[in-house]
Amino acid sequence: MRIVVQRVSEASVSIDGKVNGKIGKGVLLLVGIEDDDSKEDISWLVNKILKMRIFNDEAGVMNCSLQDINAEVLVISQFTLHASTKKGNRPSYIKAAKPDIAIPLYENFILETEDQLDKKVERGIFGANMKVALINDGPVTIIIDSKSKE
């Protein structure tokens, strides 16, 4: 799994002009899933993301985690995170998991995040044409890949 973590002041996702999910201070997670991803990838990523110290403490130092500040989470599926641009000018998405594999993993990622955070996670709809709006705070944007563990 490959995830883009964006620290936000606020973020929302709309589908067909209707807001489907909206958060205040927290993180927007763009989630790309590959065929060989598993529950182990999900557990490692959720643990890493929830404990990552990317929020400022009272001294202005990034020393607080999502859990420390009771931040909110918005999760969006994004197969294009696995785009290969090696050949030609049209990206290939061959590494991205097909819906029969990706949807259950996406749902499990959300459920595990909710379980560990002990709060509802806002979300987009898998495969929908979504409009994502955000105010990137910092900006702080981090890419995490469960295969390379970085």
N, CA, C and O atoms as a GROMACS GRO file, in nm:
protein
  600
    1MET      N    1   0.085  -0.118   0.000
    1MET     CA    2   0.000   0.000   0.000
    1MET      C    3   0.089   0.123   0.000
    1MET      O    4   0.196   0.127   0.061
    2ARG      N    5   0.042   0.220  -0.069
    2ARG     CA    6   0.112   0.348  -0.074
    2ARG      C    7   0.012   0.453  -0.029
    2ARG      O    8  -0.100   0.460  -0.080
    3ILE      N    9   0.054   0.535   0.067
    3ILE     CA   10  -0.036   0.637   0.122
    3ILE      C   11   0.033   0.772   0.122
    3ILE      O   12   0.149   0.785   0.160
    4VAL      N   13  -0.042   0.873   0.078
    4VAL     CA   14   0.002   1.012   0.090
    4VAL      C   15  -0.073   1.070   0.209
    4VAL      O   16  -0.196   1.072   0.213
    5VAL      N   17   0.004   1.116   0.306
    5VAL     CA   18  -0.050   1.176   0.428
    5VAL      C   19  -0.036   1.327   0.416
    5VAL      O   20   0.074   1.378   0.400
    6GLN      N   21  -0.149   1.397   0.423
    6GLN     CA   22  -0.144   1.543   0.417
    6GLN      C   23  -0.206   1.599   0.544
    6GLN      O   24  -0.322   1.574   0.575
    7ARG      N   25  -0.125   1.676   0.619
    7ARG     CA   26  -0.177   1.743   0.738
    7ARG      C   27  -0.263   1.860   0.690
    7ARG      O   28  -0.219   1.943   0.609
    8VAL      N   29  -0.386   1.865   0.740
    8VAL     CA   30  -0.479   1.966   0.690
    8VAL      C   31  -0.544   2.045   0.803
    8VAL      O   32  -0.558   1.996   0.916
    9SER      N   33  -0.582   2.168   0.771
    9SER     CA   34  -0.666   2.247   0.861
    9SER      C   35  -0.811   2.206   0.842
    9SER      O   36  -0.891   2.208   0.936
   10GLU      N   37  -0.842   2.168   0.717
   10GLU     CA   38  -0.974   2.115   0.684
   10GLU      C   39  -0.965   2.045   0.549
   10GLU      O   40  -0.878   2.076   0.467
   11ALA      N   41  -1.056   1.952   0.526
   11ALA     CA   42  -1.062   1.881   0.398
   11ALA      C   43  -1.201   1.824   0.380
   11ALA      O   44  -1.273   1.796   0.476
   12SER      N   45  -1.238   1.807   0.252
   12SER     CA   46  -1.367   1.746   0.223
   12SER      C   47  -1.360   1.673   0.090
   12SER      O   48  -1.271   1.697   0.008
   13VAL      N   49  -1.455   1.583   0.071
   13VAL     CA   50  -1.468   1.511  -0.055
   13VAL      C   51  -1.614   1.520  -0.098
   13VAL      O   52  -1.706   1.495  -0.020
   14SER      N   53  -1.633   1.556  -0.225
   14SER     CA   54  -1.768   1.568  -0.280
   14SER      C   55  -1.782   1.474  -0.399
   14SER      O   56  -1.688   1.452  -0.475
   15ILE      N   57  -1.901   1.418  -0.412
   15ILE     CA   58  -1.934   1.330  -0.523
   15ILE      C   59  -2.066   1.378  -0.581
   15ILE      O   60  -2.166   1.390  -0.510
   16ASP      N   61  -2.065   1.406  -0.711
   16ASP     CA   62  -2.184   1.459  -0.779
   16ASP      C   63  -2.239   1.583  -0.709
   16ASP      O   64  -2.360   1.599  -0.695
   17GLY      N   65  -2.147   1.670  -0.665
   17GLY     CA   66  -2.187   1.796  -0.603
   17GLY      C   67  -2.232   1.788  -0.459
   17GLY      O   68  -2.268   1.889  -0.399
   18LYS      N   69  -2.230   1.668  -0.400
   18LYS     CA   70  -2.274   1.650  -0.261
   18LYS      C   71  -2.154   1.610  -0.175
   18LYS      O   72  -2.078   1.521  -0.211
   19VAL      N   73  -2.138   1.677  -0.061
   19VAL     CA   74  -2.028   1.646   0.031
   19VAL      C   75  -2.052   1.508   0.091
   19VAL      O   76  -2.156   1.481   0.150
   20ASN      N   77  -1.952   1.421   0.073
   20ASN     CA   78  -1.961   1.284   0.125
   20ASN      C   79  -1.885   1.269   0.257
   20ASN      O   80  -1.921   1.186   0.341
   21GLY      N   81  -1.781   1.349   0.276
   21GLY     CA   82  -1.702   1.344   0.398
   21GLY      C   83  -1.632   1.477   0.419
   21GLY      O   84  -1.591   1.542   0.323
   22LYS      N   85  -1.619   1.518   0.545
   22LYS     CA   86  -1.558   1.648   0.575
   22LYS      C   87  -1.492   1.641   0.711
   22LYS      O   88  -1.548   1.583   0.805
   23ILE      N   89  -1.372   1.699   0.724
   23ILE     CA   90  -1.302   1.704   0.852
   23ILE      C   91  -1.246   1.843   0.877
   23ILE      O   92  -1.234   1.925   0.786
   24GLY      N   93  -1.214   1.867   1.003
   24GLY     CA   94  -1.140   1.986   1.042
   24GLY      C   95  -0.994   1.948   1.053
   24GLY      O   96  -0.941   1.879   0.966
   25LYS      N   97  -0.929   1.991   1.158
   25LYS     CA   98  -0.786   1.964   1.178
   25LYS      C   99  -0.760   1.815   1.183
   25LYS      O  100  -0.823   1.741   1.259
   26GLY      N  101  -0.665   1.771   1.100
   26GLY     CA  102  -0.633   1.628   1.097
   26GLY      C  103  -0.550   1.592   0.976
   26GLY      O  104  -0.463   1.668   0.933
   27VAL      N  105  -0.579   1.474   0.920
   27VAL     CA  106  -0.505   1.430   0.802
   27VAL      C  107  -0.600   1.380   0.693
   27VAL      O  108  -0.702   1.318   0.720
   28LEU      N  109  -0.560   1.410   0.571
   28LEU     CA  110  -0.622   1.354   0.451
   28LEU      C  111  -0.530   1.242   0.406
   28LEU      O  112  -0.410   1.265   0.385
   29LEU      N  113  -0.584   1.121   0.392
   29LEU     CA  114  -0.505   1.006   0.351
   29LEU      C  115  -0.549   0.961   0.212
   29LEU      O  116  -0.664   0.922   0.194
   30LEU      N  117  -0.459   0.968   0.115
   30LEU     CA  118  -0.483   0.915  -0.019
   30LEU      C  119  -0.423   0.776  -0.021
   30LEU      O  120  -0.303   0.760   0.001
   31VAL      N  121  -0.506   0.674  -0.048
   31VAL     CA  122  -0.465   0.535  -0.031
   31VAL      C  123  -0.463   0.462  -0.164
   31VAL      O  124  -0.566   0.452  -0.232
   32GLY      N  125  -0.345   0.412  -0.202
   32GLY     CA  126  -0.330   0.330  -0.322
   32GLY      C  127  -0.300   0.187  -0.283
   32GLY      O  128  -0.215   0.162  -0.198
   33ILE      N  129  -0.371   0.092  -0.344
   33ILE     CA  130  -0.361  -0.049  -0.306
   33ILE      C  131  -0.311  -0.133  -0.423
   33ILE      O  132  -0.354  -0.115  -0.537
   34GLU      N  133  -0.217  -0.225  -0.392
   34GLU     CA  134  -0.163  -0.319  -0.491
   34GLU      C  135  -0.221  -0.458  -0.466
   34GLU      O  136  -0.276  -0.486  -0.359
   35ASP      N  137  -0.208  -0.546  -0.566
   35ASP     CA  138  -0.261  -0.684  -0.557
   35ASP      C  139  -0.207  -0.761  -0.438
   35ASP      O  140  -0.281  -0.838  -0.376
   36ASP      N  141  -0.080  -0.743  -0.405
   36ASP     CA  142  -0.020  -0.825  -0.299
   36ASP      C  143  -0.027  -0.759  -0.161
   36ASP      O  144   0.039  -0.805  -0.068
   37ASP      N  145  -0.106  -0.653  -0.146
   37ASP     CA  146  -0.124  -0.592  -0.015
   37ASP      C  147  -0.210  -0.684   0.072
   37ASP      O  148  -0.289  -0.764   0.022
   38SER      N  149  -0.192  -0.670   0.204
   38SER     CA  150  -0.259  -0.761   0.296
   38SER      C  151  -0.298  -0.687   0.424
   38SER      O  152  -0.275  -0.567   0.438
   39LYS      N  153  -0.358  -0.761   0.517
   39LYS     CA  154  -0.394  -0.704   0.647
   39LYS      C  155  -0.270  -0.661   0.725
   39LYS      O  156  -0.276  -0.568   0.805
   40GLU      N  157  -0.158  -0.728   0.700
   40GLU     CA  158  -0.034  -0.689   0.767
   40GLU      C  159   0.010  -0.549   0.721
   40GLU      O  160   0.057  -0.469   0.801
   41ASP      N  161  -0.007  -0.520   0.592
   41ASP     CA  162   0.025  -0.387   0.540
   41ASP      C  163  -0.065  -0.283   0.608
   41ASP      O  164  -0.018  -0.176   0.649
   42ILE      N  165  -0.193  -0.315   0.619
   42ILE     CA  166  -0.288  -0.224   0.683
   42ILE      C  167  -0.248  -0.196   0.827
   42ILE      O  168  -0.242  -0.080   0.868
   43SER      N  169  -0.221  -0.300   0.903
   43SER     CA  170  -0.185  -0.282   1.045
   43SER      C  171  -0.060  -0.198   1.060
   43SER      O  172  -0.054  -0.109   1.145
   44TRP      N  173   0.042  -0.226   0.979
   44TRP     CA  174   0.166  -0.150   0.988
   44TRP      C  175   0.141  -0.002   0.956
   44TRP      O  176   0.190   0.086   1.027
   45LEU      N  177   0.064   0.024   0.849
   45LEU     CA  178   0.038   0.162   0.808
   45LEU      C  179  -0.047   0.238   0.910
   45LEU      O  180  -0.015   0.351   0.945
   46VAL      N  181  -0.154   0.177   0.957
   46VAL     CA  182  -0.240   0.245   1.054
   46VAL      C  183  -0.160   0.280   1.180
   46VAL      O  184  -0.170   0.392   1.230
   47ASN      N  185  -0.083   0.186   1.229
   47ASN     CA  186   0.000   0.212   1.347
   47ASN      C  187   0.097   0.327   1.321
   47ASN      O  188   0.112   0.416   1.404
   48LYS      N  189   0.163   0.324   1.207
   48LYS     CA  190   0.261   0.428   1.172
   48LYS      C  191   0.194   0.565   1.161
   48LYS      O  192   0.244   0.663   1.216
   49ILE      N  193   0.082   0.571   1.091
   49ILE     CA  194   0.015   0.699   1.067
   49ILE      C  195  -0.040   0.758   1.197
   49ILE      O  196  -0.025   0.878   1.222
   50LEU      N  197  -0.103   0.677   1.280
   50LEU     CA  198  -0.164   0.730   1.402
   50LEU      C  199  -0.062   0.775   1.505
   50LEU      O  200  -0.092   0.859   1.590
   51LYS      N  201   0.058   0.720   1.499
   51LYS     CA  202   0.162   0.758   1.596
   51LYS      C  203   0.263   0.858   1.541
   51LYS      O  204   0.349   0.908   1.614
   52MET      N  205   0.253   0.889   1.410
   52MET     CA  206   0.348   0.981   1.347
   52MET      C  207   0.333   1.122   1.407
   52MET      O  208   0.223   1.177   1.411
   53ARG      N  209   0.444   1.177   1.453
   53ARG     CA  210   0.442   1.308   1.518
   53ARG      C  211   0.457   1.418   1.414
   53ARG      O  212   0.568   1.463   1.384
   54ILE      N  213   0.342   1.462   1.360
   54ILE     CA  214   0.343   1.563   1.254
   54ILE      C  215   0.261   1.687   1.290
   54ILE      O  216   0.240   1.775   1.207
   55PHE      N  217   0.213   1.693   1.414
   55PHE     CA  218   0.136   1.809   1.460
   55PHE      C  219   0.219   1.886   1.562
   55PHE      O  220   0.293   1.827   1.641
   56ASN      N  221   0.205   2.018   1.560
   56ASN     CA  222   0.286   2.103   1.647
   56ASN      C  223   0.241   2.096   1.792
   56ASN      O  224   0.122   2.088   1.823
   57ASP      N  225   0.342   2.100   1.880
   57ASP     CA  226   0.313   2.114   2.023
   57ASP      C  227   0.303   2.263   2.055
   57ASP      O  228   0.304   2.346   1.964
   58GLU      N  229   0.293   2.296   2.184
   58GLU     CA  230   0.278   2.437   2.221
   58GLU      C  231   0.400   2.522   2.187
   58GLU      O  232   0.390   2.644   2.181
   59ALA      N  233   0.516   2.459   2.165
   59ALA     CA  234   0.637   2.531   2.126
   59ALA      C  235   0.652   2.543   1.975
   59ALA      O  236   0.749   2.599   1.925
   60GLY      N  237   0.554   2.489   1.900
   60GLY     CA  238   0.560   2.497   1.754
   60GLY      C  239   0.646   2.389   1.690
   60GLY      O  240   0.681   2.400   1.573
   61VAL      N  241   0.679   2.286   1.766
   61VAL     CA  242   0.762   2.176   1.715
   61VAL      C  243   0.670   2.057   1.682
   61VAL      O  244   0.580   2.025   1.758
   62MET      N  245   0.695   1.993   1.566
   62MET     CA  246   0.615   1.877   1.529
   62MET      C  247   0.649   1.763   1.624
   62MET      O  248   0.744   1.687   1.602
   63ASN      N  249   0.570   1.753   1.729
   63ASN     CA  250   0.598   1.660   1.837
   63ASN      C  251   0.474   1.583   1.882
   63ASN      O  252   0.481   1.502   1.974
   64CYS      N  253   0.360   1.608   1.815
   64CYS     CA  254   0.234   1.546   1.856
   64CYS      C  255   0.178   1.458   1.743
   64CYS      O  256   0.194   1.488   1.625
   65SER      N  257   0.113   1.350   1.784
   65SER     CA  258   0.052   1.259   1.687
   65SER      C  259  -0.096   1.291   1.671
   65SER      O  260  -0.153   1.373   1.743
   66LEU      N  261  -0.157   1.224   1.575
   66LEU     CA  262  -0.302   1.232   1.556
   66LEU      C  263  -0.376   1.201   1.686
   66LEU      O  264  -0.469   1.271   1.725
   67GLN      N  265  -0.331   1.095   1.752
   67GLN     CA  266  -0.396   1.053   1.876
   67GLN      C  267  -0.377   1.155   1.987
   67GLN      O  268  -0.466   1.175   2.069
   68ASP      N  269  -0.260   1.220   1.990
   68ASP     CA  270  -0.232   1.319   2.094
   68ASP      C  271  -0.328   1.438   2.088
   68ASP      O  272  -0.367   1.491   2.192
   69ILE      N  273  -0.364   1.479   1.968
   69ILE     CA  274  -0.446   1.600   1.954
   69ILE      C  275  -0.591   1.570   1.916
   69ILE      O  276  -0.668   1.663   1.890
   70ASN      N  277  -0.629   1.442   1.913
   70ASN     CA  278  -0.765   1.402   1.879
   70ASN      C  279  -0.805   1.453   1.740
   70ASN      O  280  -0.915   1.504   1.720
   71ALA      N  281  -0.713   1.439   1.644
   71ALA     CA  282  -0.734   1.488   1.508
   71ALA      C  283  -0.835   1.401   1.433
   71ALA      O  284  -0.867   1.290   1.475
   72GLU      N  285  -0.883   1.454   1.322
   72GLU     CA  286  -0.979   1.384   1.238
   72GLU      C  287  -0.908   1.325   1.116
   72GLU      O  288  -0.797   1.365   1.083
   73VAL      N  289  -0.974   1.228   1.051
   73VAL     CA  290  -0.914   1.158   0.937
   73VAL      C  291  -1.016   1.149   0.824
   73VAL      O  292  -1.133   1.117   0.845
   74LEU      N  293  -0.968   1.180   0.702
   74LEU     CA  294  -1.046   1.162   0.580
   74LEU      C  295  -0.965   1.069   0.489
   74LEU      O  296  -0.850   1.098   0.459
   75VAL      N  297  -1.026   0.957   0.446
   75VAL     CA  298  -0.958   0.857   0.364
   75VAL      C  299  -1.019   0.855   0.224
   75VAL      O  300  -1.141   0.847   0.208
   76ILE      N  301  -0.932   0.863   0.123
   76ILE     CA  302  -0.973   0.862  -0.017
   76ILE      C  303  -0.895   0.753  -0.090
   76ILE      O  304  -0.772   0.748  -0.080
   77SER      N  305  -0.964   0.667  -0.163
   77SER     CA  306  -0.894   0.567  -0.245
   77SER      C  307  -0.836   0.637  -0.368
   77SER      O  308  -0.902   0.723  -0.427
   78GLN      N  309  -0.713   0.600  -0.406
   78GLN     CA  310  -0.650   0.664  -0.521
   78GLN      C  311  -0.555   0.567  -0.590
   78GLN      O  312  -0.437   0.558  -0.556
   79PHE      N  313  -0.608   0.494  -0.688
   79PHE     CA  314  -0.529   0.394  -0.758
   79PHE      C  315  -0.412   0.455  -0.835
   79PHE      O  316  -0.314   0.386  -0.863
   80THR      N  317  -0.421   0.584  -0.868
   80THR     CA  318  -0.314   0.648  -0.946
   80THR      C  319  -0.183   0.660  -0.869
   80THR      O  320  -0.081   0.694  -0.928
   81LEU      N  321  -0.185   0.633  -0.739
   81LEU     CA  322  -0.060   0.635  -0.662
   81LEU      C  323   0.036   0.525  -0.708
   81LEU      O  324   0.156   0.530  -0.681
   82HIS      N  325  -0.018   0.425  -0.778
   82HIS     CA  326   0.067   0.316  -0.828
   82HIS      C  327   0.094   0.330  -0.978
   82HIS      O  328   0.124   0.231  -1.046
   83ALA      N  329   0.085   0.451  -1.029
   83ALA     CA  330   0.111   0.474  -1.170
   83ALA      C  331   0.258   0.448  -1.202
   83ALA      O  332   0.347   0.484  -1.126
   84SER      N  333   0.281   0.383  -1.316
   84SER     CA  334   0.416   0.366  -1.367
   84SER      C  335   0.431   0.457  -1.488
   84SER      O  336   0.350   0.453  -1.581
   85THR      N  337   0.535   0.540  -1.485
   85THR     CA  338   0.559   0.632  -1.596
   85THR      C  339   0.686   0.596  -1.672
   85THR      O  340   0.745   0.679  -1.741
   86LYS      N  341   0.727   0.472  -1.657
   86LYS     CA  342   0.852   0.424  -1.714
   86LYS      C  343   0.855   0.434  -1.867
   86LYS      O  344   0.954   0.480  -1.925
   87LYS      N  345   0.748   0.391  -1.932
   87LYS     CA  346   0.744   0.389  -2.079
   87LYS      C  347   0.636   0.482  -2.131
   87LYS      O  348   0.524   0.485  -2.079
   88GLY      N  349   0.670   0.558  -2.234
   88GLY     CA  350   0.572   0.643  -2.300
   88GLY      C  351   0.522   0.756  -2.214
   88GLY      O  352   0.580   0.789  -2.110
   89ASN      N  353   0.412   0.815  -2.259
   89ASN     CA  354   0.355   0.931  -2.190
   89ASN      C  355   0.223   0.903  -2.120
   89ASN      O  356   0.171   0.988  -2.048
   90ARG      N  357   0.169   0.783  -2.140
   90ARG     CA  358   0.047   0.745  -2.070
   90ARG      C  359   0.085   0.657  -1.952
   90ARG      O  360   0.143   0.550  -1.970
   91PRO      N  361   0.052   0.702  -1.829
   91PRO     CA  362   0.085   0.619  -1.713
   91PRO      C  363   0.014   0.484  -1.720
   91PRO      O  364  -0.098   0.473  -1.770
   92SER      N  365   0.082   0.382  -1.670
   92SER     CA  366   0.024   0.249  -1.660
   92SER      C  367  -0.016   0.225  -1.516
   92SER      O  368   0.056   0.260  -1.422
   93TYR      N  369  -0.133   0.165  -1.499
   93TYR     CA  370  -0.184   0.138  -1.364
   93TYR      C  371  -0.189  -0.011  -1.337
   93TYR      O  372  -0.269  -0.057  -1.255
   94ILE      N  373  -0.106  -0.086  -1.404
   94ILE     CA  374  -0.106  -0.232  -1.394
   94ILE      C  375  -0.079  -0.281  -1.252
   94ILE      O  376  -0.127  -0.388  -1.213
   95LYS      N  377  -0.004  -0.203  -1.173
   95LYS     CA  378   0.028  -0.244  -1.036
   95LYS      C  379  -0.088  -0.220  -0.938
   95LYS      O  380  -0.091  -0.278  -0.829
   96ALA      N  381  -0.182  -0.134  -0.976
   96ALA     CA  382  -0.294  -0.104  -0.888
   96ALA      C  383  -0.389  -0.224  -0.882
   96ALA      O  384  -0.418  -0.285  -0.985
   97ALA      N  385  -0.436  -0.256  -0.762
   97ALA     CA  386  -0.526  -0.370  -0.744
   97ALA      C  387  -0.662  -0.342  -0.808
   97ALA      O  388  -0.710  -0.228  -0.809
   98LYS      N  389  -0.721  -0.446  -0.862
   98LYS     CA  390  -0.856  -0.438  -0.917
   98LYS      C  391  -0.956  -0.428  -0.801
   98LYS      O  392  -0.922  -0.464  -0.688
   99PRO      N  393  -1.076  -0.378  -0.828
   99PRO     CA  394  -1.174  -0.356  -0.720
   99PRO      C  395  -1.202  -0.478  -0.632
   99PRO      O  396  -1.223  -0.461  -0.512
  100ASP      N  397  -1.204  -0.599  -0.688
  100ASP     CA  398  -1.235  -0.716  -0.604
  100ASP      C  399  -1.132  -0.739  -0.494
  100ASP      O  400  -1.164  -0.797  -0.390
  101ILE      N  401  -1.011  -0.693  -0.516
  101ILE     CA  402  -0.906  -0.702  -0.414
  101ILE      C  403  -0.899  -0.572  -0.334
  101ILE      O  404  -0.887  -0.574  -0.211
  102ALA      N  405  -0.906  -0.458  -0.404
  102ALA     CA  406  -0.884  -0.328  -0.342
  102ALA      C  407  -0.996  -0.285  -0.247
  102ALA      O  408  -0.969  -0.230  -0.140
  103ILE      N  409  -1.121  -0.310  -0.284
  103ILE     CA  410  -1.232  -0.262  -0.200
  103ILE      C  411  -1.229  -0.322  -0.060
  103ILE      O  412  -1.238  -0.247   0.037
  104PRO      N  413  -1.215  -0.454  -0.045
  104PRO     CA  414  -1.209  -0.509   0.092
  104PRO      C  415  -1.091  -0.454   0.172
  104PRO      O  416  -1.104  -0.429   0.292
  105LEU      N  417  -0.975  -0.436   0.107
  105LEU     CA  418  -0.859  -0.381   0.178
  105LEU      C  419  -0.882  -0.236   0.217
  105LEU      O  420  -0.845  -0.194   0.328
  106TYR      N  421  -0.942  -0.159   0.129
  106TYR     CA  422  -0.976  -0.019   0.157
  106TYR      C  423  -1.071  -0.011   0.277
  106TYR      O  424  -1.050   0.068   0.369
  107GLU      N  425  -1.175  -0.093   0.275
  107GLU     CA  426  -1.271  -0.095   0.386
  107GLU      C  427  -1.204  -0.140   0.516
  107GLU      O  428  -1.231  -0.083   0.623
  108ASN      N  429  -1.117  -0.241   0.508
  108ASN     CA  430  -1.046  -0.287   0.628
  108ASN      C  431  -0.953  -0.179   0.683
  108ASN      O  432  -0.940  -0.164   0.804
  109PHE      N  433  -0.888  -0.104   0.593
  109PHE     CA  434  -0.802   0.006   0.636
  109PHE      C  435  -0.884   0.108   0.716
  109PHE      O  436  -0.840   0.153   0.821
  110ILE      N  437  -1.000   0.143   0.666
  110ILE     CA  438  -1.086   0.239   0.735
  110ILE      C  439  -1.132   0.184   0.870
  110ILE      O  440  -1.127   0.254   0.971
  111LEU      N  441  -1.175   0.059   0.872
  111LEU     CA  442  -1.222  -0.002   0.997
  111LEU      C  443  -1.112  -0.009   1.102
  111LEU      O  444  -1.136   0.021   1.220
  112GLU      N  445  -0.992  -0.048   1.062
  112GLU     CA  446  -0.882  -0.056   1.158
  112GLU      C  447  -0.844   0.083   1.209
  112GLU      O  448  -0.811   0.100   1.326
  113THR      N  449  -0.848   0.182   1.122
  113THR     CA  450  -0.819   0.319   1.163
  113THR      C  451  -0.924   0.366   1.265
  113THR      O  452  -0.889   0.425   1.367
  114GLU      N  453  -1.051   0.338   1.238
  114GLU     CA  454  -1.157   0.375   1.332
  114GLU      C  455  -1.140   0.303   1.465
  114GLU      O  456  -1.156   0.363   1.571
  115ASP      N  457  -1.107   0.175   1.460
  115ASP     CA  458  -1.088   0.098   1.584
  115ASP      C  459  -0.976   0.156   1.668
  115ASP      O  460  -0.992   0.174   1.789
  116GLN      N  461  -0.862   0.186   1.605
  116GLN     CA  462  -0.748   0.236   1.682
  116GLN      C  463  -0.767   0.380   1.727
  116GLN      O  464  -0.719   0.419   1.833
  117LEU      N  465  -0.837   0.460   1.647
  117LEU     CA  466  -0.863   0.600   1.683
  117LEU      C  467  -0.979   0.613   1.780
  117LEU      O  468  -0.990   0.711   1.853
  118ASP      N  469  -1.066   0.513   1.778
  118ASP     CA  470  -1.189   0.514   1.857
  118ASP      C  471  -1.279   0.630   1.818
  118ASP      O  472  -1.340   0.696   1.903
  119LYS      N  473  -1.287   0.654   1.686
  119LYS     CA  474  -1.378   0.755   1.634
  119LYS      C  475  -1.404   0.727   1.486
  119LYS      O  476  -1.330   0.652   1.422
  120LYS      N  477  -1.510   0.788   1.434
  120LYS     CA  478  -1.548   0.770   1.294
  120LYS      C  479  -1.445   0.834   1.203
  120LYS      O  480  -1.393   0.943   1.230
  121VAL      N  481  -1.416   0.765   1.093
  121VAL     CA  482  -1.327   0.817   0.990
  121VAL      C  483  -1.413   0.856   0.870
  121VAL      O  484  -1.495   0.776   0.823
  122GLU      N  485  -1.394   0.976   0.822
  122GLU     CA  486  -1.466   1.020   0.702
  122GLU      C  487  -1.402   0.956   0.580
  122GLU      O  488  -1.285   0.917   0.584
  123ARG      N  489  -1.478   0.944   0.472
  123ARG     CA  490  -1.426   0.873   0.356
  123ARG      C  491  -1.491   0.917   0.227
  123ARG      O  492  -1.597   0.979   0.223
  124GLY      N  493  -1.420   0.882   0.119
  124GLY     CA  494  -1.478   0.894  -0.013
  124GLY      C  495  -1.546   0.763  -0.048
  124GLY      O  496  -1.561   0.676   0.038
  125ILE      N  497  -1.587   0.749  -0.172
  125ILE     CA  498  -1.648   0.625  -0.220
  125ILE      C  499  -1.554   0.564  -0.323
  125ILE      O  500  -1.519   0.628  -0.422
  126PHE      N  501  -1.515   0.440  -0.299
  126PHE     CA  502  -1.420   0.371  -0.386
  126PHE      C  503  -1.469   0.375  -0.530
  126PHE      O  504  -1.584   0.339  -0.558
  127GLY      N  505  -1.382   0.418  -0.620
  127GLY     CA  506  -1.411   0.417  -0.763
  127GLY      C  507  -1.493   0.534  -0.814
  127GLY      O  508  -1.512   0.548  -0.934
  128ALA      N  509  -1.542   0.618  -0.724
  128ALA     CA  510  -1.624   0.732  -0.766
  128ALA      C  511  -1.534   0.843  -0.820
  128ALA      O  512  -1.416   0.849  -0.789
  129ASN      N  513  -1.592   0.930  -0.901
  129ASN     CA  514  -1.524   1.050  -0.945
  129ASN      C  515  -1.542   1.153  -0.834
  129ASN      O  516  -1.650   1.210  -0.817
  130MET      N  517  -1.436   1.176  -0.759
  130MET     CA  518  -1.444   1.259  -0.639
  130MET      C  519  -1.373   1.393  -0.660
  130MET      O  520  -1.274   1.402  -0.732
  131LYS      N  521  -1.427   1.493  -0.596
  131LYS     CA  522  -1.364   1.625  -0.590
  131LYS      C  523  -1.317   1.643  -0.447
  131LYS      O  524  -1.397   1.648  -0.354
  132VAL      N  525  -1.185   1.654  -0.430
  132VAL     CA  526  -1.126   1.665  -0.297
  132VAL      C  527  -1.077   1.808  -0.278
  132VAL      O  528  -1.002   1.861  -0.360
  133ALA      N  529  -1.120   1.869  -0.169
  133ALA     CA  530  -1.076   2.004  -0.134
  133ALA      C  531  -1.002   1.997  -0.001
  133ALA      O  532  -1.043   1.925   0.090
  134LEU      N  533  -0.893   2.072   0.008
  134LEU     CA  534  -0.818   2.071   0.133
  134LEU      C  535  -0.740   2.199   0.152
  134LEU      O  536  -0.705   2.268   0.056
  135ILE      N  537  -0.715   2.229   0.276
  135ILE     CA  538  -0.620   2.334   0.311
  135ILE      C  539  -0.505   2.260   0.377
  135ILE      O  540  -0.515   2.216   0.492
  136ASN      N  541  -0.395   2.247   0.303
  136ASN     CA  542  -0.277   2.175   0.350
  136ASN      C  543  -0.209   2.262   0.454
  136ASN      O  544  -0.172   2.375   0.425
  137ASP      N  545  -0.193   2.212   0.574
  137ASP     CA  546  -0.140   2.285   0.687
  137ASP      C  547   0.010   2.265   0.698
  137ASP      O  548   0.056   2.156   0.732
  138GLY      N  549   0.086   2.369   0.667
  138GLY     CA  550   0.232   2.362   0.678
  138GLY      C  551   0.302   2.418   0.555
  138GLY      O  552   0.364   2.524   0.565
  139PRO      N  553   0.296   2.354   0.444
  139PRO     CA  554   0.236   2.224   0.415
  139PRO      C  555   0.319   2.109   0.470
  139PRO      O  556   0.442   2.114   0.474
  140VAL      N  557   0.248   2.006   0.513
  140VAL     CA  558   0.311   1.882   0.556
  140VAL      C  559   0.250   1.770   0.472
  140VAL      O  560   0.130   1.741   0.483
  141THR      N  561   0.332   1.709   0.387
  141THR     CA  562   0.288   1.598   0.302
  141THR      C  563   0.394   1.490   0.308
  141THR      O  564   0.512   1.515   0.282
  142ILE      N  565   0.351   1.367   0.344
  142ILE     CA  566   0.444   1.256   0.363
  142ILE      C  567   0.391   1.136   0.284
  142ILE      O  568   0.272   1.106   0.287
  143ILE      N  569   0.481   1.068   0.215
  143ILE     CA  570   0.446   0.946   0.141
  143ILE      C  571   0.499   0.826   0.216
  143ILE      O  572   0.617   0.821   0.252
  144ILE      N  573   0.411   0.728   0.241
  144ILE     CA  574   0.450   0.606   0.312
  144ILE      C  575   0.416   0.487   0.224
  144ILE      O  576   0.307   0.479   0.168
  145ASP      N  577   0.511   0.393   0.213
  145ASP     CA  578   0.490   0.273   0.136
  145ASP      C  579   0.514   0.153   0.226
  145ASP      O  580   0.621   0.138   0.284
  146SER      N  581   0.413   0.066   0.237
  146SER     CA  582   0.425  -0.048   0.329
  146SER      C  583   0.525  -0.152   0.280
  146SER      O  584   0.574  -0.231   0.360
  147LYS      N  585   0.556  -0.154   0.151
  147LYS     CA  586   0.652  -0.251   0.100
  147LYS      C  587   0.796  -0.213   0.133
  147LYS      O  588   0.878  -0.299   0.166
  148SER      N  589   0.825  -0.083   0.123
  148SER     CA  590   0.961  -0.037   0.154
  148SER      C  591   0.975   0.004   0.300
  148SER      O  592   1.085   0.034   0.347
  149LYS      N  593   0.862   0.007   0.372
  149LYS     CA  594   0.860   0.047   0.514
  149LYS      C  595   0.919   0.186   0.534
  149LYS      O  596   0.988   0.212   0.633
  150GLU      N  597   0.890   0.275   0.439
  150GLU     CA  598   0.932   0.415   0.456
  150GLU      C  599   0.831   0.509   0.397
  150GLU      O  600   0.849   0.630   0.401
   0.00000   0.00000   0.00000
